[in-house]
Amino acid sequence: MRFIKTFFKRMLATKEKKVLVENFFSLSFLQVANYVLPLITLPYLVRILGPAKYGLIAFAGAFITYFSILTDYGFNLSATREISINRENKDKISEIFSSVMLIKFGLLVISFLILMGLVFVIPKFRNDWLIYFFSFGMVLGQVLFPVWFFQGMEKMKYITILNIMAKIIFTISIFVFIKEMQDYIYVPLITSLGFLVAGVLGLWIVHREFKINFIFPGFESIKYQLKEGWHIFISTMSISLYTTSNIFILGLFTNNTIVGYYSAAEKLVKAVQKLLLPVSQTIYPYISKLVSISKERALNFIRKVTILVASGTFAVSLAIFIFAKPIVGLILGGQYQESVIVLRILAFLPFVIGLSNIFGIQTMLTFNLKKVFSKILISAGILNIAFAIILAPIYKHIGISIAVLITEIFVTTAMFLYLMYKGLIPFKCLLVGETNEK
């Protein structure tokens, strides 16, 4: 407790750190909403739709996520960093904003053309074509919503307000419009509507509050943004090979019901993982700026955050493992007993992923170790695909769960070993770090 009080006291010592704390609590409030609102609709949806239709919705969402990754192109980190560094230069910010939005819209058009080709050529997609087109609205909404701009400007309250608004629209609409299994077709449409409203309002705020207007950027500016986001894009795509791809692969080798068992349990774990996002989104631009001032100060800060994240996530993971059966019975219902073993296998992901976020995004990226970061995630993606293809046909939802856990442990371990090799490991003695600060 003494360490936690000291930690926040130091954070409040300067005006800059007050902004950091304000952003943290703003995003924490968002993640509480992200945690609570889905838990309100999840028990209702899984019971109304059943494992098969819920699995179909999850499969379509996993498929559409590939297009979200393509259109994001790593800008949620690379553009955030650029905005953060140049936040005092309005002309430069307008150039960055315009370049990023132009690239994202170009990638959106490419994504839609690919979607049309796949949906109308492959029978598995053609049979439920409306589900995929309704789901694609989420991609458009994410393209419109400039979360990277608000993060770079460290104005997280806008992210909080708009995202909560989108979640409330989704939550209310689910209870109003989804009454029976046949209404499953409207679930992705309702989800997309929330994303679109948040996206349009986000652009309006950028224009009205920050006085940023779209300009036609030069070729060099577009080229620079593409180059800056490339390694993060490859890393994000690699991450999808052992996150989103698991539902997709499971759907290809099994059926919608099996996908429903896995995706329902995964949804519970991801709801917990979202609680880590306030920490990640708040400290990334801060650490990026701190590294340019003092690498030692940045490492000391990272060490302290590591202790808080590791202890908190381990306690949560242990609780999920112990109480997996009553959690599934209470939230998902009797149809989803097959999800209990999945939840137990995935229970320690919040702890493992919490550490990999600190090692990877907060340390490796901010210290410009992008290439190694990408290589680790590419290797993990290949490893996961191999395990998934081998295990899914035989052990189905249990096999996919094992593949995910092994892959996440590999990522965290590889990052830890490389940072140790570079002398950047955040687990040095905290007292030494505090001594150095003085």
Secondary structure, 3 states (H helix, E strand, C coil): CHHHHHHHHHHCCCHHHHHHHHHHHHHHHHHHHHHHHHHHHHHHHHHHHHHHHHHHHHHHHHHHHHHHHHHHCCHHHHHHHHHHHCCCCHHHHHHHHHHHHHHHHHHHHHHHHHHHHHHHHCHHHHCCHHHHHHHCHHHHHHHHCCHHHHHHCCCHHHHHHHHHHHHHHHHHHHHHHCCCHHHHHHHHHHHHHHHHHHHHHHHHHHHHHHCCCCCCCCHHHHHHHHHHHHHHHHHHHHHHHCCHHHHHHHHHHCCHHHHHHHHHHHHHHHHHHHHHHHHHHHHHHHHHHHHHHCHHHHHHHHHHHHHHHHHHHHHHHHHHHHCHHHHHHHHCCHHHCCHHHHHHHHCCHHHHHHHHHHHHHHHHHCCCCHHHHHHHHHHHHHHHHHHHHHHHHHHHHHHHHHHHHHHHHHHHHHHHHHHHHHCCCCCCCHHHHHHHHC
